[in-house]
Amino acid sequence: MDKAKNVLICGASSGIGLETAKVFLSNGYTVYSTSRRKPPIDSDKLIHYTSDFYNNDSIAGSCRQILEDSRGEISIVINCVGDILHEETIKDFTGTQLLNTFQINFFSSFVLSQHLFDIIANNKGCFAFVSSVAKDKVYPLISDYCAAKASLSNFIKSLAIELAPHGARAVAVSPAVVATPLFEKSNFTKEQAESFHKLNRIGNPEEIADLLYYLTSSKGKWITGTDYLIDGGMLL
Ligand SMILES: NC(=O)c1ccc[n+]([C@@H]2O[C@H](COP(=O)([O-])OP(=O)(O)OC[C@H]3O[C@@H](n4cnc5c(N)ncnc54)[C@H](OP(=O)(O)O)[C@@H]3O)[C@@H](O)[C@H]2O)c1
């Protein structure tokens, strides 16, 4: 199922995606990466494509180029792209704000799946998406992000059903607070965030990367349509 050892990681320039790229590189994979910035990794086994996931043509263009350059030998696609863009009450969100949040946290994953469905099906591969505890536990002022992540977590079930006849899979992971640049721009101190978790600490991006590696590699080959909570006990 993964003879070529080629993985596409979207959003590998920072945080969870960056650590995921490092885990795959250390396991002998060639990593194809997309994001607006280049990942800070010095390796000739990392091949980067500049892509803006606000723009569906940009997603399509990078998928086309990666399929050509890898000769269709990608069997794992991991999308880590996501962002919390605004904090507003429901009444105050504008239509543009809502569309941007859904584009970056959900629609881009849908579009990516459309472009790469055939290759993952043919290679009996696996898609993985990074959702969030926010799909279940809602927070004030980010109702847009919570709803978009709930959509993403729901979508992987439909994707898993359509992939299953081909022997291919789709999974998601849903972390609580993880120490990345996304968390650093939040209004919470580290101590406040730690107190939200029963294990009294926030997660490391390496921990999410290891779970993504397990789920998408052959070790996870009987897992599909599942969204894995990795939350330090937040939802207990
Ligand atoms: N950190 C947390 O506490 C936490 C908790 C639960 C879920 N998550 C989810 O985990 C995922 C990774 O987040 P992170 O914490 O690792 O955040 P991060 O360090 O900010 O990384 C986000 C990644 O997404 C990419 N990205 C953002 N906007 C993009 C765009 N328009 N086009 C292309 N790429 C774009 C960024 O690349 P460029 O800026 O270079 O384009 C970057 O590589 C997200 O889906 C997030 O919602 C995070």
PDBQT file of the ligand as one rigid body, heavy atoms in Angstrom, charges set to zero:
ROOT
HETATM    1  N1  LIG A 301      -2.658  24.473  17.985  1.00  0.00    +0.000 N 
HETATM    2  C1  LIG A 301      -3.799  24.070  18.512  1.00  0.00    +0.000 C 
HETATM    3  O1  LIG A 301      -4.070  24.288  19.732  1.00  0.00    +0.000 OA
HETATM    4  C2  LIG A 301      -4.798  23.302  17.684  1.00  0.00    +0.000 A 
HETATM    5  C3  LIG A 301      -5.817  22.627  18.352  1.00  0.00    +0.000 A 
HETATM    6  C4  LIG A 301      -6.750  21.903  17.602  1.00  0.00    +0.000 A 
HETATM    7  C5  LIG A 301      -6.663  21.882  16.226  1.00  0.00    +0.000 A 
HETATM    8  N2  LIG A 301      -5.664  22.576  15.600  1.00  0.00    +0.000 N 
HETATM    9  C6  LIG A 301      -5.617  22.499  14.130  1.00  0.00    +0.000 C 
HETATM   10  O2  LIG A 301      -4.349  21.997  13.763  1.00  0.00    +0.000 OA
HETATM   11  C7  LIG A 301      -4.023  22.426  12.438  1.00  0.00    +0.000 C 
HETATM   12  C8  LIG A 301      -2.595  22.942  12.446  1.00  0.00    +0.000 C 
HETATM   13  O3  LIG A 301      -2.555  24.096  13.272  1.00  0.00    +0.000 OA
HETATM   14  P1  LIG A 301      -1.239  24.542  14.058  1.00  0.00    +0.000 P 
HETATM   15  O4  LIG A 301      -1.634  24.715  15.463  1.00  0.00    +0.000 OA
HETATM   16  O5  LIG A 301      -0.104  23.689  13.704  1.00  0.00    +0.000 OA
HETATM   17  O6  LIG A 301      -1.097  26.026  13.452  1.00  0.00    +0.000 OA
HETATM   18  P2  LIG A 301       0.064  26.788  12.717  1.00  0.00    +0.000 P 
HETATM   19  O7  LIG A 301       1.377  26.534  13.374  1.00  0.00    +0.000 OA
HETATM   20  O8  LIG A 301      -0.424  28.190  12.587  1.00  0.00    +0.000 OA
HETATM   21  O9  LIG A 301       0.120  26.084  11.253  1.00  0.00    +0.000 OA
HETATM   22  C9  LIG A 301      -0.891  26.292  10.316  1.00  0.00    +0.000 C 
HETATM   23  C10 LIG A 301      -0.402  25.801   8.966  1.00  0.00    +0.000 C 
HETATM   24  O10 LIG A 301      -1.456  26.071   8.027  1.00  0.00    +0.000 OA
HETATM   25  C11 LIG A 301      -0.902  26.743   6.919  1.00  0.00    +0.000 C 
HETATM   26  N3  LIG A 301      -1.850  27.687   6.338  1.00  0.00    +0.000 N 
HETATM   27  C12 LIG A 301      -2.609  28.606   6.996  1.00  0.00    +0.000 A 
HETATM   28  N4  LIG A 301      -3.294  29.343   6.107  1.00  0.00    +0.000 NA
HETATM   29  C13 LIG A 301      -2.948  28.875   4.874  1.00  0.00    +0.000 A 
HETATM   30  C14 LIG A 301      -3.319  29.238   3.562  1.00  0.00    +0.000 A 
HETATM   31  N5  LIG A 301      -4.152  30.256   3.306  1.00  0.00    +0.000 N 
HETATM   32  N6  LIG A 301      -2.809  28.532   2.530  1.00  0.00    +0.000 NA
HETATM   33  C15 LIG A 301      -1.942  27.519   2.745  1.00  0.00    +0.000 A 
HETATM   34  N7  LIG A 301      -1.543  27.129   3.975  1.00  0.00    +0.000 NA
HETATM   35  C16 LIG A 301      -2.041  27.824   5.022  1.00  0.00    +0.000 A 
HETATM   36  C17 LIG A 301       0.287  27.514   7.478  1.00  0.00    +0.000 C 
HETATM   37  O11 LIG A 301       1.206  27.774   6.420  1.00  0.00    +0.000 OA
HETATM   38  P3  LIG A 301       1.517  29.206   5.790  1.00  0.00    +0.000 P 
HETATM   39  O12 LIG A 301       1.147  30.245   6.782  1.00  0.00    +0.000 OA
HETATM   40  O13 LIG A 301       2.986  29.127   5.483  1.00  0.00    +0.000 OA
HETATM   41  O14 LIG A 301       0.690  29.267   4.547  1.00  0.00    +0.000 OA
HETATM   42  C18 LIG A 301       0.839  26.530   8.482  1.00  0.00    +0.000 C 
HETATM   43  O15 LIG A 301       1.728  25.631   7.860  1.00  0.00    +0.000 OA
HETATM   44  C19 LIG A 301      -5.076  23.465  12.076  1.00  0.00    +0.000 C 
HETATM   45  O16 LIG A 301      -6.040  22.847  11.234  1.00  0.00    +0.000 OA
HETATM   46  C20 LIG A 301      -5.711  23.827  13.406  1.00  0.00    +0.000 C 
HETATM   47  O17 LIG A 301      -7.047  24.242  13.246  1.00  0.00    +0.000 OA
HETATM   48  C21 LIG A 301      -4.720  23.274  16.293  1.00  0.00    +0.000 A 
ENDROOT
TORSDOF 0
